[in-house]
């Protein structure tokens, strides 16, 4: 756990309904500064709906979301990006017809409102910005493929590029929704190595279907069952808690581990 216990995001008593169905039921969950946390649950547990509330894609019927103590419950996803809360697909959707380095430039300039989309590729790239992008490419092992068309990358390489595109925007909080979906074990390990480089530097939340993929990365974990957060806390203790064993593992072990 981090010595700095400053709470960055705090969701309090969140409830979200779709018609007569309660998808998220009175959920409270928080992220501390520079913490790496996981959110797990079987299909239909409500974890993605809750994630979408944190990112502003959904608004709750009840409860509040706070960022550094400020109420952001009604803010749009774009406004949350401006505050430093980044969800991978918001800026990291890759353009297959662009080079890797141009995708990185696009992410940086869009996040910083530094230029129109048209002008990004027709203006002189600031030296400091160029160095920042080059450093990020190096950090994520993308330098050798900087001039490759993104469409020619493997799915795993694209996923690493997406994470790099988020990090180059220098967010305080990085929210990842099932980032390993569709990847091979080798590609998952490469992505995990990339994320480990951010431990202690960024606040990260990973929503993941299989806890086995992130168990050795996340410091804390929240467990959702049928819209309820049944447990949250230090990873090992939470996964071994009585309630999680009774309500989560017996129904979700084959599906989620």
Backbone as CSV, one residue per row, in Angstrom:
resi,resn,N_x,N_y,N_z,CA_x,CA_y,CA_z,C_x,C_y,C_z
1,UNK,0.826,-1.201,0.000,0.000,0.000,0.000,0.860,1.250,0.000
2,UNK,0.325,2.348,-0.480,1.059,3.589,-0.552,1.032,4.294,0.787
3,UNK,2.138,4.933,1.113,2.171,5.738,2.328,1.303,6.978,2.179
4,UNK,1.171,7.451,0.924,0.316,8.603,0.670,-1.115,8.106,0.499
5,UNK,-1.960,8.409,1.476,-3.310,7.862,1.478,-4.337,8.857,0.943
6,UNK,-3.880,9.893,0.248,-4.795,10.882,-0.297,-5.791,10.214,-1.243
7,UNK,-7.086,10.434,-0.994,-8.119,9.850,-1.836,-8.287,10.697,-3.097
8,UNK,-8.128,10.064,-4.256,-8.254,10.766,-5.531,-9.697,10.703,-6.032
9,UNK,-10.236,9.503,-6.140,-11.621,9.328,-6.562,-12.387,8.611,-5.460
10,UNK,-13.551,9.128,-5.152,-14.409,8.498,-4.153,-15.831,8.451,-4.686
11,UNK,-16.360,7.249,-4.849,-17.758,7.064,-5.226,-18.534,6.656,-3.984
12,UNK,-19.586,7.376,-3.688,-20.320,7.137,-2.448,-21.777,6.803,-2.739
13,UNK,-22.192,5.629,-2.257,-23.598,5.216,-2.295,-24.206,5.325,-3.691
14,UNK,-23.481,4.784,-4.667,-23.913,4.877,-6.062,-24.968,3.814,-6.385
15,UNK,-26.067,4.279,-6.961,-27.108,3.378,-7.447,-27.455,3.759,-8.880
16,UNK,-27.504,2.738,-9.748,-27.854,2.953,-11.144,-28.887,1.917,-11.568
17,UNK,-29.976,2.400,-12.158,-31.044,1.515,-12.615,-31.210,1.618,-14.126
18,UNK,-31.602,0.508,-14.712,-32.019,0.478,-16.113,-33.422,-0.116,-16.128
19,UNK,-34.411,0.756,-16.265,-35.779,0.284,-16.143,-36.016,-0.223,-14.733
20,UNK,-36.482,-1.453,-14.624,-36.724,-2.030,-13.302,-35.539,-2.770,-12.731
21,UNK,-34.419,-2.813,-13.473,-33.250,-3.548,-13.010,-32.276,-2.612,-12.300
22,UNK,-31.822,-3.024,-11.131,-30.809,-2.274,-10.396,-29.447,-2.849,-10.770
23,UNK,-28.697,-2.121,-11.585,-27.408,-2.614,-12.065,-26.302,-2.394,-11.048
24,UNK,-26.370,-1.261,-10.326,-25.411,-0.936,-9.264,-26.227,-0.511,-8.055
25,UNK,-25.971,-1.173,-6.930,-26.827,-1.000,-5.765,-26.046,-0.464,-4.565
26,UNK,-26.129,0.867,-4.365,-25.568,1.513,-3.170,-24.081,1.188,-2.984
27,UNK,-23.305,1.382,-4.037,-21.879,1.025,-4.022,-21.018,2.212,-3.595
28,UNK,-20.123,1.949,-2.668,-19.110,2.922,-2.248,-17.736,2.322,-2.515
29,UNK,-16.869,3.110,-3.178,-15.549,2.598,-3.552,-14.638,3.779,-3.821
30,UNK,-13.377,3.688,-3.404,-12.455,4.793,-3.611,-11.090,4.341,-4.096
31,UNK,-10.364,5.302,-4.685,-8.999,5.081,-5.144,-8.085,6.096,-4.483
32,UNK,-6.980,5.609,-3.915,-6.000,6.496,-3.310,-4.950,6.901,-4.343
33,UNK,-4.274,7.969,-4.058,-3.257,8.482,-4.979,-2.184,7.428,-5.239
34,UNK,-1.897,7.214,-6.523,-0.871,6.289,-6.998,-1.126,4.837,-6.615
35,UNK,-2.373,4.517,-6.357,-2.766,3.142,-6.063,-3.115,2.418,-7.353
36,UNK,-2.805,1.127,-7.417,-3.243,0.275,-8.513,-4.311,-0.650,-7.952
37,UNK,-5.530,-0.491,-8.433,-6.663,-1.237,-7.901,-7.337,-2.032,-9.002
38,UNK,-8.006,-3.098,-8.597,-8.772,-3.910,-9.522,-10.236,-3.914,-9.127
39,UNK,-11.099,-4.113,-10.111,-12.528,-4.269,-9.875,-12.958,-5.514,-10.629
40,UNK,-13.423,-6.520,-9.891,-13.721,-7.810,-10.502,-15.172,-8.204,-10.240
41,UNK,-15.644,-9.131,-11.050,-16.992,-9.644,-10.908,-17.363,-10.454,-12.129
42,UNK,-18.294,-11.358,-11.959,-18.762,-12.166,-13.079,-19.537,-11.296,-14.061
43,UNK,-19.860,-11.854,-15.216,-20.710,-11.136,-16.171,-22.022,-10.756,-15.492
44,UNK,-22.435,-9.496,-15.656,-23.674,-9.040,-15.047,-23.539,-8.580,-13.613
45,UNK,-22.297,-8.528,-13.103,-22.096,-8.125,-11.708,-22.287,-6.633,-11.495
46,UNK,-22.221,-5.854,-12.576,-22.385,-4.411,-12.471,-21.098,-3.630,-12.524
47,UNK,-19.978,-4.326,-12.704,-18.676,-3.643,-12.639,-18.480,-2.666,-13.795
48,UNK,-18.901,-3.023,-14.998,-18.731,-2.118,-16.134,-19.663,-0.914,-16.010
49,UNK,-20.880,-1.138,-15.505,-21.796,-0.015,-15.279,-21.206,0.944,-14.256
50,UNK,-20.656,0.417,-13.186,-20.032,1.261,-12.171,-18.838,2.011,-12.757
51,UNK,-18.044,1.321,-13.557,-16.903,1.931,-14.241,-17.366,3.096,-15.108
52,UNK,-18.465,2.899,-15.830,-18.988,3.952,-16.693,-19.494,5.150,-15.901
53,UNK,-19.886,4.940,-14.686,-20.279,6.056,-13.818,-19.042,6.839,-13.391
54,UNK,-17.962,6.137,-13.094,-16.720,6.825,-12.737,-16.211,7.684,-13.890
55,UNK,-16.413,7.229,-15.116,-15.885,7.945,-16.280,-16.846,8.988,-16.826
56,UNK,-18.078,9.012,-16.323,-19.041,9.997,-16.791,-19.877,9.553,-17.967
57,UNK,-19.737,8.297,-18.382,-20.554,7.799,-19.483,-21.979,7.487,-19.038
58,UNK,-22.135,7.179,-17.762,-23.450,7.046,-17.149,-23.522,7.983,-15.949
59,UNK,-24.734,8.395,-15.605,-24.956,9.193,-14.401,-25.841,8.400,-13.449
60,UNK,-25.512,8.384,-12.171,-26.290,7.579,-11.227,-27.609,8.243,-10.846
61,UNK,-28.589,7.426,-10.469,-29.831,7.963,-9.908,-29.614,8.425,-8.472
62,UNK,-28.709,7.746,-7.791,-28.406,8.096,-6.403,-26.901,8.032,-6.198
63,UNK,-26.402,8.841,-5.261,-24.992,8.821,-4.911,-24.190,9.907,-5.600
64,UNK,-22.931,10.013,-5.202,-22.044,11.056,-5.695,-20.679,10.473,-6.051
65,UNK,-20.027,11.109,-7.026,-18.639,10.791,-7.376,-17.806,12.037,-7.118
66,UNK,-16.709,11.872,-6.369,-15.834,12.993,-6.028,-14.439,12.761,-6.595
67,UNK,-13.834,13.833,-7.071,-12.448,13.811,-7.533,-11.684,14.859,-6.748
68,UNK,-10.734,14.415,-5.960,-9.980,15.294,-5.067,-10.914,16.135,-4.198
69,UNK,-12.000,15.504,-3.776,-12.936,16.172,-2.886,-13.997,17.003,-3.565
70,UNK,-13.893,17.181,-4.888,-14.865,17.979,-5.630,-15.911,17.073,-6.287
71,UNK,-17.160,17.471,-6.223,-18.252,16.700,-6.797,-18.192,16.757,-8.327
72,UNK,-17.989,15.608,-8.961,-17.932,15.545,-10.426,-19.052,14.665,-10.985
73,UNK,-20.039,14.370,-10.167,-21.097,13.414,-10.541,-21.731,13.742,-11.882
74,UNK,-21.941,15.029,-12.156,-22.659,15.434,-13.357,-21.745,15.885,-14.487
75,UNK,-20.432,15.726,-14.330,-19.513,16.159,-15.377,-19.479,15.158,-16.526
76,UNK,-19.272,15.660,-17.732,-19.162,14.823,-18.920,-17.828,14.085,-18.934
77,UNK,-17.713,13.033,-19.744,-16.422,12.360,-19.880,-15.308,13.315,-20.311
78,UNK,-15.618,14.242,-21.219,-14.605,15.185,-21.704,-14.110,16.091,-20.581
79,UNK,-15.020,16.523,-19.728,-14.640,17.367,-18.595,-13.766,16.594,-17.619
80,UNK,-14.023,15.310,-17.465,-13.211,14.491,-16.564,-11.810,14.273,-17.137
81,UNK,-11.733,14.145,-18.466,-10.412,14.070,-19.104,-9.619,15.336,-18.815
82,UNK,-10.272,16.480,-18.906,-9.597,17.755,-18.639,-9.071,17.820,-17.209
83,UNK,-9.737,17.129,-16.281,-9.296,17.109,-14.885,-8.129,16.154,-14.658
84,UNK,-7.931,15.224,-15.612,-6.839,14.265,-15.463,-7.293,12.834,-15.274
85,UNK,-8.574,12.568,-15.573,-9.116,11.218,-15.469,-9.230,10.660,-16.880
86,UNK,-8.460,9.642,-17.177,-8.382,9.126,-18.538,-8.890,7.701,-18.634
87,UNK,-9.864,7.494,-19.489,-10.286,6.143,-19.846,-9.699,5.830,-21.205
88,UNK,-9.146,4.658,-21.360,-8.334,4.382,-22.544,-9.023,4.732,-23.844
89,UNK,-10.303,4.347,-24.019,-10.869,4.557,-25.350,-11.195,6.012,-25.632
90,UNK,-11.213,6.876,-24.604,-11.584,8.272,-24.836,-10.578,8.985,-25.733
91,UNK,-9.309,8.724,-25.529,-8.301,9.343,-26.388,-7.401,8.314,-27.060
92,UNK,-7.525,7.073,-26.654,-6.564,6.082,-27.102,-7.073,5.155,-28.183
93,UNK,-8.234,5.431,-28.743,-8.673,4.637,-29.877,-7.700,4.900,-31.024
94,UNK,-7.061,3.841,-31.483,-6.014,4.026,-32.482,-6.589,4.190,-33.875
95,UNK,-5.852,4.911,-34.702,-6.198,5.074,-36.116,-5.266,4.179,-36.925
96,UNK,-5.839,3.144,-37.531,-5.022,2.141,-38.208,-4.280,2.687,-39.408
97,UNK,-4.784,3.765,-40.013,-4.140,4.302,-41.213,-3.057,5.321,-40.889
98,UNK,-2.791,5.526,-39.602,-1.714,6.421,-39.182,-0.540,5.614,-38.625
99,UNK,0.634,6.216,-38.673,1.798,5.605,-38.050,1.646,5.629,-36.534
100,UNK,2.400,4.772,-35.875,2.382,4.716,-34.411,2.705,6.076,-33.812
101,UNK,3.745,6.724,-34.315,4.148,8.012,-33.739,3.078,9.083,-33.976
102,UNK,2.364,8.998,-35.083,1.310,9.979,-35.347,0.112,9.764,-34.427
103,UNK,-0.159,8.521,-34.069,-1.189,8.254,-33.071,-0.798,8.871,-31.726
104,UNK,0.471,8.794,-31.380,0.953,9.384,-30.132,0.816,10.906,-30.170
105,UNK,1.191,11.507,-31.296,1.056,12.961,-31.439,-0.407,13.384,-31.329
106,UNK,-1.267,12.608,-31.981,-2.691,12.916,-31.962,-3.234,12.894,-30.533
107,UNK,-2.868,11.870,-29.789,-3.333,11.760,-28.404,-2.866,12.949,-27.578
108,UNK,-1.593,13.322,-27.736,-1.049,14.428,-26.942,-1.754,15.742,-27.258
109,UNK,-1.866,16.049,-28.523,-2.422,17.352,-28.895,-3.915,17.449,-28.615
110,UNK,-4.625,16.343,-28.799,-6.052,16.370,-28.476,-6.260,16.572,-26.981
111,UNK,-5.438,15.930,-26.176,-5.589,16.047,-24.728,-5.253,17.448,-24.237
112,UNK,-4.333,18.091,-24.907,-3.876,19.404,-24.454,-4.482,20.562,-25.244
113,UNK,-5.388,20.228,-26.161,-6.046,21.261,-26.962,-5.025,22.203,-27.606
114,UNK,-3.925,21.623,-28.058,-2.830,22.442,-28.566,-2.991,22.801,-30.042
115,UNK,-3.817,22.028,-30.747,-3.964,22.299,-32.180,-5.200,21.597,-32.686
116,UNK,-5.707,22.082,-33.815,-6.827,21.394,-34.441,-6.316,20.094,-35.047
117,UNK,-7.241,19.171,-35.277,-6.866,17.890,-35.857,-6.135,18.077,-37.182
118,UNK,-6.595,19.016,-37.992,-5.970,19.260,-39.294,-4.543,19.754,-39.146
119,UNK,-4.307,20.608,-38.156,-3.001,21.242,-38.039,-1.941,20.377,-37.364
120,UNK,-2.377,19.308,-36.689,-1.428,18.481,-35.950,-0.293,17.990,-36.848
121,UNK,-0.630,17.607,-38.071,0.368,16.988,-38.942,0.982,17.973,-39.938
122,UNK,0.606,19.272,-39.811,1.121,20.256,-40.755,1.821,21.420,-40.054
123,UNK,2.090,21.257,-38.772,2.811,22.277,-38.028,4.064,21.660,-37.427
124,UNK,4.987,22.522,-37.117,6.247,22.067,-36.518,5.975,21.531,-35.115
125,UNK,6.436,20.323,-34.862,6.244,19.722,-33.547,7.213,20.356,-32.561
126,UNK,6.688,20.893,-31.484,7.510,21.498,-30.448,8.557,20.499,-29.964
127,UNK,9.802,20.979,-29.789,10.901,20.080,-29.410,10.608,19.362,-28.102
128,UNK,10.081,20.075,-27.116,9.805,19.473,-25.819,8.725,18.406,-25.950
129,UNK,7.702,18.720,-26.759,6.643,17.746,-26.990,7.207,16.516,-27.688
130,UNK,8.051,16.740,-28.697,8.656,15.643,-29.438,9.488,14.754,-28.517
131,UNK,10.234,15.373,-27.612,11.044,14.600,-26.664,10.161,13.785,-25.722
132,UNK,9.047,14.375,-25.312,8.120,13.663,-24.423,7.535,12.440,-25.117
133,UNK,7.166,12.613,-26.380,6.608,11.500,-27.139,7.658,10.421,-27.362
134,UNK,8.871,10.836,-27.729,9.954,9.869,-27.946,10.258,9.094,-26.664
135,UNK,10.244,9.797,-25.539,10.512,9.139,-24.254,9.441,8.103,-23.938
136,UNK,8.201,8.458,-24.243,7.095,7.541,-23.988,7.182,6.313,-24.904
137,UNK,7.534,6.526,-26.160,7.730,5.411,-27.075,8.809,4.465,-26.556
138,UNK,9.883,5.042,-26.049,10.983,4.243,-25.505,10.529,3.463,-24.271
139,UNK,9.818,4.127,-23.385,9.352,3.499,-22.149,8.507,2.265,-22.431
140,UNK,7.671,2.351,-23.456,6.745,1.263,-23.741,7.234,0.329,-24.843
141,UNK,8.502,0.454,-25.199,9.088,-0.463,-26.174,8.537,-0.303,-27.573
142,UNK,8.120,0.916,-27.923,7.495,1.168,-29.221,8.404,1.917,-30.201
143,UNK,9.595,2.269,-29.778,10.483,3.072,-30.629,10.737,2.402,-31.969
144,UNK,10.986,1.109,-31.939,11.338,0.389,-33.170,10.187,0.308,-34.162
145,UNK,8.964,0.543,-33.677,7.817,0.478,-34.576,7.154,1.840,-34.748
146,UNK,7.868,2.907,-34.414,7.285,4.253,-34.458,6.772,4.623,-35.840
147,UNK,7.438,4.168,-36.885,7.047,4.539,-38.244,6.193,3.480,-38.939
148,UNK,5.790,2.461,-38.189,4.916,1.437,-38.759,3.469,1.908,-38.756
149,UNK,2.706,1.483,-39.742,1.276,1.746,-39.727,0.639,0.976,-38.578
150,UNK,-0.208,1.640,-37.839,-0.819,1.021,-36.672,-1.650,-0.195,-37.058
151,UNK,-2.240,-0.159,-38.247,-3.040,-1.290,-38.706,-2.246,-2.565,-38.869
152,UNK,-0.922,-2.460,-38.942,-0.079,-3.642,-39.100,0.411,-4.210,-37.773
153,UNK,0.016,-3.588,-36.660,0.419,-4.093,-35.348,-0.462,-5.263,-34.932
154,UNK,0.094,-6.097,-34.059,-0.722,-7.152,-33.462,-1.689,-6.528,-32.457
155,UNK,-2.686,-7.283,-32.021,-3.643,-6.773,-31.043,-2.938,-6.384,-29.748
156,UNK,-1.968,-7.195,-29.327,-1.224,-6.887,-28.116,-0.426,-5.605,-28.250
157,UNK,0.207,-5.408,-29.411,0.972,-4.183,-29.647,0.052,-2.970,-29.670
158,UNK,-1.142,-3.140,-30.255,-2.105,-2.035,-30.256,-2.537,-1.678,-28.836
159,UNK,-2.729,-2.691,-28.012,-3.160,-2.435,-26.642,-2.078,-1.670,-25.878
160,UNK,-0.816,-2.024,-26.102,0.285,-1.292,-25.477,0.323,0.139,-25.994
161,UNK,0.091,0.310,-27.303,0.042,1.655,-27.876,-1.085,2.463,-27.237
162,UNK,-2.239,1.840,-27.037,-3.356,2.540,-26.403,-2.981,3.032,-25.003
163,UNK,-2.303,2.172,-24.245,-1.876,2.563,-22.900,-0.858,3.696,-22.986
164,UNK,0.080,3.590,-23.932,1.082,4.641,-24.124,0.418,5.955,-24.513
165,UNK,-0.605,5.895,-25.364,-1.311,7.104,-25.781,-2.007,7.766,-24.592
166,UNK,-2.462,6.970,-23.656,-3.067,7.534,-22.451,-2.013,8.159,-21.554
167,UNK,-0.900,7.459,-21.372,0.147,7.941,-20.465,0.795,9.214,-20.991
168,UNK,0.946,9.356,-22.316,1.606,10.539,-22.873,0.807,11.800,-22.582
169,UNK,-0.486,11.656,-22.307,-1.313,12.806,-21.945,-1.141,13.196,-20.488
170,UNK,-0.365,12.402,-19.738,-0.029,12.656,-18.340,-1.267,12.755,-17.442
171,UNK,-2.132,11.735,-17.474,-3.294,11.763,-16.586,-2.892,11.457,-15.154
172,UNK,-3.694,11.884,-14.205,-3.477,11.481,-12.814,-4.100,10.129,-12.551
173,UNK,-5.209,9.856,-13.242,-5.943,8.604,-13.045,-6.128,7.923,-14.389
174,UNK,-5.796,6.641,-14.452,-5.952,5.856,-15.669,-6.939,4.732,-15.393
175,UNK,-8.030,4.711,-16.151,-9.084,3.729,-15.966,-9.098,2.777,-17.158
176,UNK,-8.942,1.493,-16.883,-8.827,0.483,-17.939,-9.944,-0.539,-17.807
177,UNK,-10.748,-0.674,-18.847,-11.861,-1.614,-18.835,-11.490,-2.868,-19.611
178,UNK,-11.209,-3.942,-18.887,-10.823,-5.230,-19.453,-9.760,-5.072,-20.546
179,UNK,-8.595,-4.538,-20.188,-7.564,-4.252,-21.201,-6.948,-5.488,-21.838
180,UNK,-7.167,-6.671,-21.250,-6.516,-7.872,-21.774,-7.454,-8.741,-22.602
181,UNK,-8.650,-8.240,-22.861,-9.621,-9.022,-23.632,-9.078,-9.350,-25.011
182,UNK,-9.124,-10.614,-25.377,-8.710,-11.045,-26.698,-7.216,-11.259,-26.874
183,UNK,-6.431,-11.017,-25.816,-4.978,-11.152,-25.928,-4.519,-12.557,-25.551
184,UNK,-3.390,-12.961,-26.134,-2.764,-14.223,-25.753,-2.064,-14.048,-24.410
185,UNK,-1.666,-15.150,-23.796,-0.963,-15.074,-22.506,0.313,-14.248,-22.627
186,UNK,1.029,-14.421,-23.737,2.257,-13.657,-23.938,1.991,-12.172,-24.059
187,UNK,0.938,-11.807,-24.797,0.576,-10.393,-24.947,0.103,-9.805,-23.626
188,UNK,-0.632,-10.601,-22.853,-1.067,-10.137,-21.525,0.138,-9.828,-20.650
189,UNK,1.135,-10.706,-20.670,2.339,-10.489,-19.861,3.079,-9.228,-20.298
190,UNK,3.103,-8.965,-21.607,3.746,-7.745,-22.094,3.001,-6.508,-21.602
191,UNK,1.676,-6.549,-21.637,0.888,-5.420,-21.141,1.058,-5.239,-19.643
192,UNK,1.130,-6.341,-18.919,1.338,-6.258,-17.471,2.690,-5.624,-17.160
193,UNK,3.715,-5.982,-17.942,5.040,-5.379,-17.746,4.976,-3.870,-17.967
194,UNK,4.199,-3.449,-18.972,4.029,-2.024,-19.246,3.345,-1.331,-18.069
195,UNK,2.292,-1.941,-17.551,1.552,-1.335,-16.441,2.383,-1.297,-15.158
196,UNK,3.227,-2.302,-14.949,4.068,-2.314,-13.749,5.007,-1.108,-13.721
197,UNK,5.374,-0.606,-14.888,6.243,0.576,-14.936,5.548,1.814,-14.389
198,UNK,4.215,1.771,-14.302,3.461,2.923,-13.817,3.096,2.825,-12.342
199,UNK,3.453,1.712,-11.706,3.145,1.539,-10.287,3.866,2.611,-9.475
200,UNK,3.124,3.304,-8.640,3.696,4.385,-7.834,3.746,5.720,-8.550
201,UNK,3.404,5.724,-9.852,3.444,6.963,-10.633,2.034,7.468,-10.982
202,UNK,1.110,6.540,-11.183,-0.248,6.888,-11.581,-1.244,6.133,-10.708
203,UNK,-2.422,6.713,-10.594,-3.535,6.001,-9.979,-4.230,5.214,-11.085
204,UNK,-4.341,3.897,-10.899,-4.853,3.036,-11.964,-5.962,2.138,-11.418
205,UNK,-7.061,2.067,-12.171,-8.125,1.110,-11.877,-8.309,0.212,-13.086
206,UNK,-8.273,-1.102,-12.848,-8.453,-2.083,-13.911,-9.702,-2.898,-13.634
207,UNK,-10.656,-2.816,-14.548,-11.812,-3.703,-14.489,-11.447,-4.945,-15.281
208,UNK,-11.548,-6.098,-14.637,-11.079,-7.304,-15.303,-11.998,-8.474,-14.997
209,UNK,-12.211,-9.284,-16.013,-13.067,-10.452,-15.887,-12.376,-11.546,-15.068
210,UNK,-11.084,-11.708,-15.262,-10.349,-12.790,-14.596,-9.346,-12.217,-13.601
211,UNK,-9.566,-12.480,-12.336,-8.681,-11.970,-11.290,-7.271,-12.537,-11.434
212,UNK,-7.147,-13.747,-11.996,-5.823,-14.362,-12.113,-4.882,-13.514,-12.964
213,UNK,-5.435,-12.691,-13.864,-4.584,-11.882,-14.730,-3.942,-10.715,-13.992
214,UNK,-4.623,-10.204,-12.969,-4.149,-8.971,-12.327,-3.817,-9.131,-10.851
215,UNK,-3.969,-10.336,-10.330,-3.821,-10.559,-8.885,-2.468,-10.100,-8.365
216,UNK,-1.417,-10.291,-9.167,-0.072,-9.920,-8.724,0.310,-8.493,-9.071
217,UNK,-0.623,-7.743,-9.657,-0.365,-6.349,-10.008,-1.100,-5.393,-9.084
218,UNK,-2.370,-5.673,-8.823,-3.191,-4.726,-8.064,-2.903,-4.819,-6.573
219,UNK,-2.917,-3.663,-5.930,-2.679,-3.592,-4.496,-3.959,-3.750,-3.699
220,UNK,-5.055,-3.277,-4.287,-6.368,-3.433,-3.669,-7.345,-3.933,-4.724
221,UNK,-8.455,-4.476,-4.262,-9.446,-4.995,-5.192,-10.844,-4.817,-4.608
222,UNK,-11.796,-4.516,-5.503,-13.203,-4.509,-5.144,-13.888,-5.663,-5.844
223,UNK,-14.814,-6.315,-5.146,-15.506,-7.480,-5.691,-16.997,-7.180,-5.753
224,UNK,-17.569,-7.278,-6.965,-18.995,-7.017,-7.138,-19.754,-8.301,-7.465
225,UNK,-20.913,-8.445,-6.850,-21.820,-9.552,-7.112,-23.230,-8.984,-7.211
226,UNK,-23.859,-9.178,-8.353,-25.239,-8.742,-8.575,-25.463,-7.279,-8.185
227,UNK,-24.538,-6.426,-8.616,-24.683,-4.996,-8.412,-24.214,-4.467,-7.078
228,UNK,-23.777,-5.359,-6.199,-23.356,-4.967,-4.852,-21.851,-5.146,-4.709
229,UNK,-21.179,-4.186,-4.089,-19.763,-4.331,-3.757,-19.691,-5.123,-2.453
230,UNK,-19.397,-6.419,-2.560,-19.454,-7.261,-1.371,-18.195,-7.171,-0.525
231,UNK,-17.095,-6.697,-1.108,-15.859,-6.547,-0.345,-14.896,-5.663,-1.126
232,UNK,-14.059,-4.941,-0.399,-13.025,-4.121,-1.032,-11.909,-3.892,-0.023
233,UNK,-10.670,-3.969,-0.522,-9.534,-3.752,0.358,-8.286,-4.391,-0.207
234,UNK,-7.307,-4.636,0.643,-6.042,-5.250,0.231,-6.336,-6.562,-0.493
235,UNK,-5.633,-6.791,-1.592,-6.007,-7.847,-2.526,-6.114,-9.227,-1.890
236,UNK,-5.067,-9.689,-1.259,-5.064,-11.051,-0.729,-6.135,-11.240,0.333
237,UNK,-6.223,-10.284,1.253,-7.199,-10.396,2.334,-8.621,-10.371,1.789
238,UNK,-8.864,-9.532,0.793,-10.206,-9.423,0.228,-10.609,-10.704,-0.486
239,UNK,-9.707,-11.247,-1.301,-10.029,-12.461,-2.051,-10.256,-13.655,-1.140
240,UNK,-9.652,-13.621,0.046,-9.788,-14.729,0.992,-10.827,-14.478,2.075
241,UNK,-11.534,-13.358,1.978,-12.526,-13.049,3.010,-13.707,-14.010,2.931
242,UNK,-14.385,-14.185,4.053,-15.479,-15.147,4.145,-16.597,-14.823,3.157
243,UNK,-16.957,-13.550,3.078,-18.075,-13.185,2.204,-17.730,-13.416,0.743
244,UNK,-16.499,-13.093,0.363,-16.086,-13.320,-1.027,-16.080,-14.812,-1.335
245,UNK,-15.612,-15.626,-0.404,-15.613,-17.075,-0.617,-17.039,-17.602,-0.776
246,UNK,-17.952,-17.085,0.014,-19.313,-17.601,0.006,-20.135,-17.096,-1.175
247,UNK,-19.964,-15.803,-1.522,-20.856,-15.197,-2.505,-20.237,-15.037,-3.889
248,UNK,-18.911,-15.045,-3.961,-18.265,-14.809,-5.249,-17.642,-16.074,-5.821
249,UNK,-16.759,-16.698,-5.058,-16.022,-17.828,-5.613,-16.919,-18.997,-5.972
250,UNK,-17.930,-19.268,-5.159,-18.740,-20.465,-5.409,-19.565,-20.346,-6.696
251,UNK,-19.860,-19.106,-7.107,-20.654,-18.921,-8.317,-19.827,-18.456,-9.505
252,UNK,-18.641,-17.865,-9.227,-17.904,-17.226,-10.314,-16.524,-17.811,-10.561
253,UNK,-16.111,-18.818,-9.801,-14.739,-19.292,-9.934,-14.444,-19.797,-11.334
254,UNK,-15.330,-20.619,-11.864,-15.086,-21.152,-13.213,-15.140,-20.052,-14.263
255,UNK,-15.979,-19.026,-14.001,-16.202,-17.982,-14.999,-15.120,-16.926,-14.970
256,UNK,-14.539,-16.655,-13.794,-13.719,-15.461,-13.647,-12.282,-15.716,-13.257
257,UNK,-11.894,-16.929,-12.937,-10.529,-17.083,-12.433,-9.547,-17.491,-13.518
